[in-house]
Amino acid sequence: EVQLVESGGGSVQAGGSLRLTCTATDYTLDGADMGWFRQAPGKKCEVVMYYNNAGHTGFAASVRGRFTKSEDTAKNEVYLQMNNLEPEDTAVYYCAAGTNGDEYSDRSVGCGGRRDFNYWGLGTLVTVSS
């Protein structure tokens, strides 16, 4: 069974850094379309970044220049490095992967009810204090 697990969340002060990890089981992240999303309390889920297998990467304007993506294909992990964190970055962060039409299922529901991707993690909480 495919599983995505986020880790690395925590509490930091404004200006600090965290690195989130998305680890996949029974699914190869290398070459897959994927994204990071977040949902703050009382707000809609928003895209933080996306990456597709054509090599295109995009970041939300609110995090551009502060967040970066990297990966370790040997570990089957993708990372979201978050620098210069702001209180507005406080949210539950989710990773998601896969856009194969044949792999969508009832489980393909994630952050805020979004269905962009085949597989979703359960999220990791990031809290940034001022």
C-alpha positions as CSV (number, residue, x, y, z in Angstrom):
1,E,0.0,0.0,0.0
2,V,1.3,3.4,-1.0
3,Q,2.0,5.7,1.9
4,L,3.4,9.2,2.1
5,V,4.7,10.4,5.5
6,E,5.7,13.9,6.3
7,S,8.1,14.6,9.1
8,G,10.3,17.5,10.4
9,G,7.6,19.8,11.6
10,G,7.9,21.6,14.9
11,S,7.9,25.0,16.6
12,V,10.4,27.7,15.7
13,Q,10.7,31.4,16.1
14,A,10.3,33.8,13.3
15,G,13.4,33.8,11.2
16,G,14.2,30.2,11.9
17,S,14.4,27.2,9.6
18,L,12.9,23.8,9.3
19,R,13.3,21.0,6.8
20,L,10.3,18.9,6.1
21,T,10.7,15.4,4.7
22,C,8.3,13.4,2.6
23,T,9.0,9.7,2.7
24,A,7.2,7.3,0.3
25,T,6.5,3.6,0.7
26,D,5.7,1.4,-2.3
27,Y,5.9,4.5,-4.5
28,T,8.9,6.0,-6.3
29,L,9.1,9.8,-5.9
30,D,11.9,10.2,-8.4
31,G,10.3,11.4,-11.6
32,A,6.8,11.7,-10.1
33,D,4.7,14.8,-10.1
34,M,4.4,16.0,-6.6
35,G,3.6,19.0,-4.4
36,W,3.7,20.4,-1.0
37,F,0.5,22.0,0.4
38,R,-0.4,23.7,3.7
39,Q,-3.5,24.5,5.6
40,A,-3.5,27.1,8.3
41,P,-6.3,27.1,11.0
42,G,-9.5,28.5,9.6
43,K,-8.0,28.9,6.1
44,K,-8.2,27.0,2.8
45,C,-5.5,24.6,1.8
46,E,-3.0,26.3,-0.5
47,V,-0.2,25.1,-2.8
48,V,3.3,25.7,-1.4
49,M,5.2,24.2,-4.3
50,Y,4.7,21.7,-7.1
51,Y,7.0,19.8,-9.3
52,N,6.3,17.8,-12.4
53,N,8.2,15.1,-14.2
54,A,9.1,17.6,-17.0
55,G,11.3,19.3,-14.4
56,H,9.0,22.3,-13.9
57,T,9.0,23.6,-10.3
58,G,6.8,26.4,-9.0
59,F,6.5,28.0,-5.6
60,A,3.8,30.1,-4.1
61,A,4.7,33.8,-4.2
62,S,4.5,33.9,-0.4
63,V,7.3,31.4,0.0
64,R,9.4,32.0,-3.1
65,G,13.0,32.8,-2.2
66,R,12.6,31.3,1.2
67,F,11.6,27.7,0.5
68,T,13.4,25.2,-1.7
69,K,12.9,21.6,-2.7
70,S,15.4,18.9,-2.9
71,E,15.4,15.1,-3.0
72,D,17.4,12.0,-2.1
73,T,16.5,9.4,-4.7
74,A,18.3,6.7,-2.8
75,K,16.2,7.2,0.3
76,N,13.0,7.9,-1.8
77,E,12.6,11.2,0.0
78,V,11.7,14.7,-1.0
79,Y,12.5,17.7,1.2
80,L,11.1,21.1,1.7
81,Q,13.7,23.4,3.1
82,M,12.0,26.4,4.8
83,N,14.1,29.4,5.7
84,N,13.4,32.7,7.3
85,L,10.1,31.4,8.5
86,E,7.3,33.8,9.4
87,P,4.3,33.4,11.7
88,E,2.1,33.3,8.5
89,D,3.8,30.1,7.6
90,T,2.1,28.3,10.6
91,A,0.1,25.5,9.1
92,V,-0.2,21.8,8.7
93,Y,2.0,20.8,5.7
94,Y,1.2,18.0,3.4
95,C,3.1,16.3,0.7
96,A,1.3,14.7,-2.3
97,A,2.4,12.7,-5.3
98,G,1.3,11.1,-8.5
99,T,-1.2,12.3,-11.2
100,N,-1.7,8.9,-12.9
101,G,-5.3,8.8,-14.0
102,D,-5.5,5.1,-13.3
103,E,-4.3,5.5,-9.7
104,Y,-7.0,8.0,-8.4
105,S,-9.1,6.4,-5.8
106,D,-11.3,7.2,-2.9
107,R,-8.1,7.7,-0.9
108,S,-6.9,10.4,-3.3
109,V,-8.2,13.2,-1.1
110,G,-5.9,15.4,0.9
111,C,-5.4,18.8,2.3
112,G,-8.7,20.6,2.5
113,G,-10.4,18.0,0.4
114,R,-8.1,18.6,-2.6
115,R,-7.9,15.8,-5.2
116,D,-4.9,17.0,-7.3
117,F,-2.8,14.0,-6.6
118,N,-3.1,10.3,-6.3
119,Y,-1.5,10.0,-2.8
120,W,-1.4,12.3,0.2
121,G,0.4,12.2,3.5
122,L,-1.4,13.0,6.8
123,G,0.6,16.2,7.4
124,T,3.1,17.7,9.8
125,L,2.5,20.8,11.9
126,V,4.7,23.8,11.6
127,T,4.3,26.5,14.2
128,V,6.2,29.8,13.8
129,S,6.1,32.2,16.7
130,S,6.8,35.9,16.5
